[in-house]
Amino acid sequence: MKTFLQNIPKVELHLHIEGSLEPSMMFKLAKRNNINLKFKNEDEIKKAYDFSNLQDFLDIYYQGANVLQTKQDFYDLTWAYIQKCKEQNVVHTEIFFDPQTHTARNIPIKIVVEGIYEALEEAKNQFGISSFLIACILRHLSEEEGLKTLDELCLYKDKIKAIGLDSSELNNPPSKFKNLFKKAKQEGFLLVAHAGEEGDSEYIKEALELGINRIDHGVKCEQDKNLLEIIVQKQIPLTVCPLSNVKLKVFKNMQEHNILKLLQQNVCVGVNSDDPAYFGGYILENFIALDETFKLSKDEVKKLCINAVNASFLNTNEKEKLVKQIKAYK
């Protein structure tokens, strides 16, 4: 089964590029940019990755991002993730980045976008891996700050496909960003939002009311039967991240995870890695963890992969081509 999971064509839709910063690269970039880390070695960093909740993780995540200073840093970070895509047969990826994490450190959005985008273009040319870029607004900051960031992002419409919402979910509901999402839609961006990870099912409902195209996480949708019916009926995609959910104590263990239950109810769920450097693995490791726990059938794996294709922002022809490849894979 591991070979099957390794080689089946995969699509990843929930990946924070800053969350793919491996300890080895963190040290390399810190040295390059003369930044002192509070960790003496990679083992110390890994020990710090024992989180009790989302905020624990975010505290260390934002510290790690400090080593990202130049266009080359963002290129190198993205290229390292692309190498993982190649190894694990991810044929299309839609990558999140957090502009405000960098502008708060006086790193211009231009440097961030161009560094990531150039690596993605190289991935397409060298390996045929297609991609889109999604800029996420930090929900623990004000909507006003988010709107200022959105104004800047509008200069990069040729490189950014969608606007998202991430960071601390509790007490920062999607409705806080009602005007921002309205403006983003008017500007021609597609919309995604983290909802129903730490926050309850109400956050998912709010996100859908704002015209969100797909929900990142969304595992709390089971709390509301009517909401679950709507999600199934309209095939609203949920980009689920199993290892992340367990690491951040959304579920006590993988046995408790509801992704397979949702799949069996015909919810459009797919498998993703979220922040793989922090949560114990990339998309393949997430599939392996699910298989070790639930003994996935090949049909279930194919369904999860096809759901991800259908949930992507690829055009209809590209989707049909990929779905055919997945169905034909043995």
N, C-alpha and C positions, 0 to 999 in steps of 0.2 A: 504493500500500500504506500510506503514512503516514496518509492520510485514513481508511482502513479501521481501522488500529491506534488512531487517535485516537478514533474514534466508537463502536467496539464496546464494549458494556457490560462493565466490568471490576470485579473484586473484589480488594482488597489485604488480605493476611493477615499481612504481615511488615513492619511499619513502626514504628520507634522514634520517638516524637514528639519526643524531645530531639534526635534525629538529623535532624530537618527544620528545625533552627535555621539559617537562612541567614545569611551574614555581615552582610548589611544589617540584619537584625533583631537580631543579636548586638550590633551597635554601638548600635542604637536602645534596646535594653533596658539595656545597660551605662550609657548616658547617663541614662536614666530613673531607674536605681537607684544612680547615683553609684559605678559599679564601674570600676576601671582595668583595661583589657585590655592584654596584653603586645604586642598588634599595633597598629601605627599606622593601618592602613587595611585595606579589604576585600581588596585584592590580596595583602597580607602574609599574611592568613588563608588565602587560596586556595593560596598557595605552600606553606604548612605542611601542606596536604592531600596530600602525596606520601608515602604510607605504605609501609613495607616489610613490615608484618605487623599483626595484630589489635591488639596492645598499643600500637603507635605511634598507631593511630587512637584507642584508648580514652583514652590520655593527654590528647589534645586535646579529645576528646568531653566528658570530665568537667570540663575547664577551661571549655568553652563553656557548660555547664549552670549555672555560677555566676551567670550574668546573670539566671536565672529565680528571681525572689524572691516575687512576689505572685500572687494568684489571677488578676488581669488579665493578667499575663505569660503564664501557662499558657493562658488563654483565647486571647490574641492568637497565640501559637505554634500552637495547634490550629486556629484559624480560618484562618491562612495556609495550613496543609496542606489544609484543606477547600476553599479556593479552587482549589488544584491539582487536587483530586478533581473538582471541577466542570468545570474546563478539560479534564481528560483522561477524562471520563466514567467515573470510579470511582463505582459506585452503592452499594457496600457496602465498609466498611473495618473491620478489627479492629486496634486500635492498642495498641502496647506503651508502657508508661511504667515508669521505674525509681524506685520510692519511696525506696530507700535512698540514691540519689544526692542526694536532696533533704533527707531527714531528717538525713543526716550534716552538712548545713549549717544545721540547726535550722529547716528549712522543714516545717511540719506536713503530714502526708499529706492532711488535710482540704482545705487550700488547693490542693494539686496536683490531687486528684481532682475537686473542684468546678469548678476553672477549666477543665480538659479536658472534663469532662462537660457543662458548660453550652454550650460551643462545639459539641459533638456533637449536643446537643438542638436547637440553633439550625440546624445543618446539615440535620437531619431536617425541621424545620418549613419552612425556606426552600427547600431544594433536593431534599428527598426522599431524601437520602443516609442510609442506615441504618448503624449502627456498634455495635461492642462494645469494651469496654475490658479490657485484659489487663495485670495487674501482674506485672512480672518481678523475680525475686529475683537479686541479684548473686552469682554463683557464686564469685568470688574472696574473698568474706567467709565467715564460718562459718555452719554450719547453725543454730546457736543464735541468731545475729543474724537470720537469715532467719525463724526461727520467731517471734521477737518482732515482726517486721514483719508476718508473716502474721496474728498476733493483732489488730493494728491494722486490717489490710485487711478482716478479718471484719466490721467495723462498716459496711462499704460494699458489702455483697453485692448491694444493689439497683442498684449502678452498675458493679460489676466482674464480668465474666463468667468469667474464667479466671486461673490463676496460671502464669507462665512462668519460665524460667531463662535468663539471659544473662550477658554480660561474658566475662572471660578463660577460654577453654575448656580449654586445656592444664593438666593436673594438677588440674583441678576437675571430675571426672566426675559425671554425674547421680546416681550412687549415694551421693555425699556428702550428698545432700538427700533421702534415702529417707524419713525421718520427716516432713519438711516436705511432701512430695508426698502422703504417706499422710493427713496431717491436712487438707491442702487439699481432697483428694477427699472426706473425711468431712464437711467444711464445705459441700460442694455446688459447689465450683468445678470447672470443666473444667481440663484440664492440657495445657500445651505446654512444649517445651524446645528450646533451641538444642543441636544435637549434630551431629557429623560435618561441621564446617566446618574448624576447625584440628585438632580431635581426630579420631581414626580411627573406623572403623566400630563398634568396641567401645562407644563412647559412645552410638551410636544404639541398640544392643542393650540397654544399661543403661536408657536412657530408656524403651524399650518395656516392659521388665520392671517399671518403676515405674507402668505404666498410663497413659502419656502419650497424649493424643488425636491429636496431630500433631507432626511434627518440623520445627523451623525450621532451614533449610539442608539437612542430610542428604546432601550431595553425595558424601560418602565411602562411601555405602552400596555402591558398586560393588566395594569391597575384599573383600566377603564375599558369595559367590554365594547361600548359604543365606538370609542376611539379605535380600538383594534379592528372592528368591522370596517370602519372608514379606510384604515390603512391597507387592509386586504382588498377591499372593493376598488380603491383607486390605485392600488399597487404603488403606494408611497414607499420609496426605498429607505431602509435603515442600514447604515454602514456600521456594522457591529465589530467590536475589537475584543475578542475573548480573553487573551492574556492580560490586557490592560484592565478589563473589568474585574478580574480576580486579584490582580496586583493592587488595585485601588480599593479593594473591599466592597465593590458594588455587589459581588457575589462572594460568599465565603470560600468557595472552591469551584473547580470547573464542573463538578457533578451538578451543582446548583444552577449552572448557566442555562438560560432559556432559548439560546439560538436555534437548537434543533426543534424545540417545541414550536417556536415561531415559524420555522421552515415548514413543519408538518401542517401548520394552519394556513399555508400559502402566503405568508408574509414575504415581501421581497427583501430578504436579509442576505448580506454578503459578509465575507471574512476580510478583516483588515488588521494592520498592526499598530496603528495609533502613534506611539512614541517608542519604536522598537529597541532603541539603545537603553531605555530605562525599564522596559517591561518584559524583557526576557526573550525577544525574538521578533523576526520579520514575518511576512505573511505565511511562509512555509511552516515556520515553527508554530504559528497559530493553528494551521490546519492539522499539524501533527498532534498538538495538544488536544484538539477536539476528537481526533481519531482515537487517541489513547484512552480517552474518557468514554466516548460514545460508540466506538467501533463503527465509523461512518461507512455507508455503502458507497459504491462508485457513483450510483445515481444521485445520492445526496450531495456528494462532492461536485458533480456536474451542475446540479441545480444551484448550489451556492455560487459557483463560478458564472453561470448564465445570468443569475440575478444581478451580479456585479456588473456584467456587460450591459444589461438592460437599464441599470441605475446610472450608468456613466453618461457623460455629456457628448459622447461620440455621435456621429450622424447615423441615420437608419441603415445605410449600406454597410458602414463599418461594423455596426452592431451585428447585422445579419451574418457577415463574413466570420466574425469571431464566434458567434453562437454555433455556426456550422462546424468550425474547428473543434470546439469543446465537445459537441455531440459526437463527432467522429473519433475523438481520442479514446484509445483503448489501453 
